[in-house]
Amino acid sequence: MPSVKRVSRVGQASWPVKVCFGGLMVATGLAPFVAAQPQERTRNPHGPLPVSCEACHTSTAWAPVRQHPEFDHNTQTAYRVDGMHAGVACQECHINPVFKKTAHDCASCHADLHRAQLGNHCEQCHTTRGWTPAAQLATREHSNRFPLLGAHARVECESCHRGAANAVFVGLSTDCIACHRSDFLAAQGPPHQQGGFPLNCSECHSVNSWLGAKFDHAAVAHFPLTGAHATLACNVCHVGGKFAGTPAACIGCHQSDFRSANNPNHVAAGFPTDCSQCHNTSTWTTATFDHNLVSGFPLTGAHAATACNLCHTGNSFATAPRTCDGCHLKDYNQTTNPNHPQAGFPTDCSLCHSTVNWAGATFDHSKTAFPLTGAHTTLQCAQCHVNNNFTTIATNCDACHLVQYNQTTNPQHAAAGFPLNCALCHSTTNWTSATFDHSKTAFPLTGAHTTVACALCHVGNNYATVPTDCYSCHKADYTGVQNPNHVASNFPTTCASCHTTATWAGATFNHTWFPIYSGTHARVWTTCADCHLDASNYNSFSCINCHTHNEAATDPAHRNVRGYSYAPMTCYQCHPQGRSD
């Protein structure tokens, strides 16, 4: 059996080795050579290692290994040894002689002082060049929920993660106040705690410079600083370091200005305490008052150029009148063309006057009960408003046109009893070309009636008592007719029963009392004389003229019929509809 011996150095692991040289088993460190029986080849204690023994060991002794082994850990293995790892003895990492069983992760050699708060990848913060994390650029990037920017990137980790390796890394608050509470409490210009400042430092401070703080007055305080406000020192408004309850209303700071103002006197005038309605932050003295928006009384035309004290007499701004006569009553009373008080004109000057031109007044008659149209619009006011009468003047036509009414002879209006409402025939556009709308009377004109001269019906200029029945005008026509003779036939005098206004000659008679246009008598007669044998009397007729029955044959058929007699008109008594049943 080959001899086995464990070789060791102080501070190094000892490995049992046995080697053969030239068929002889030689224990390291033994001499001279001892002859032995040939044995089987011994396995490499380091496992499968493609490196010759002499690359690390010497022929003098198995251990210690060569001071400079002919082995490049960086090129001949998958694990690069550099930095501080390069100075570590092999046995410090290779506890097991089988080198390939050596772990590559940091935690196998290095205890986790961070208690797994930062994971098991030490290389994220540490490098082989130095254990201190300040040497690692990735640490500066702080790639988590709190990126390190500006001055934060230059701060040592221990400044926030106190306790060195045992510090808290997971769950540490990212609020500004968590690290800067002492700065917040110590701040005096202005005092943050007394002023009720927010604990979010980033609202004023930046990560680049702690001292150059800027306060966004608009975003945080909801009071934008503009114009002169932007140039004021904070303590001018925030007296005594008071920031939380500072009033935002103008009067809160400008009450003394409001009370001392006398041009005009703001207090006496009852001005609103909202200074921004007239003043602006750019310049205090050049105030402008928006009369349209604030007062509810827009200034237009000449009003816009009038000095304030002309209307606001005695520095009266709160009770200044809004009605026209409040300022213009003197003008109203002195006006003579026309005389406004005597005429009872309304005191609302705007009905006729405008603020652009006082003298060029115009009266809108269309807004009265009597709109002016046609020739009425060109008349002078005094022609109707006699003796400056504007209040009690009548609006009916005859009030002005009674003279024309009485003097008219074609036709004579008064004698004819024409109505006094001239508008029934005349218009304001043309007085002479009057038109009478007969359709609005009890006798509308249609057909030939529309072309008849008025005097043909209104004989003797009679327009009041003219009859409306046909016979009154057509009596001569009625008595003169011979085909048939209306009088002898006892025809009715209501001409409209047969005649129309469209054509007088084409009369049609409605034979309603005996059907000659339907039934058995339709289309069997030619003229009225077929039945009416006496042309002078259409009340008589003969049935037996057409129905040629001899009496000897007719009597037996009617023997039991009550009231029967053989005569021309007796058939009608039983056969009024001309039927045999």
Summary of the structure (lengths in Angstrom):
residues: 581
radius of gyration: 66.3
end to end distance: 163.2
largest distance: 195.1
contacts: 1116
relative contact order: 0.03
helix: 35%
strand: 4%
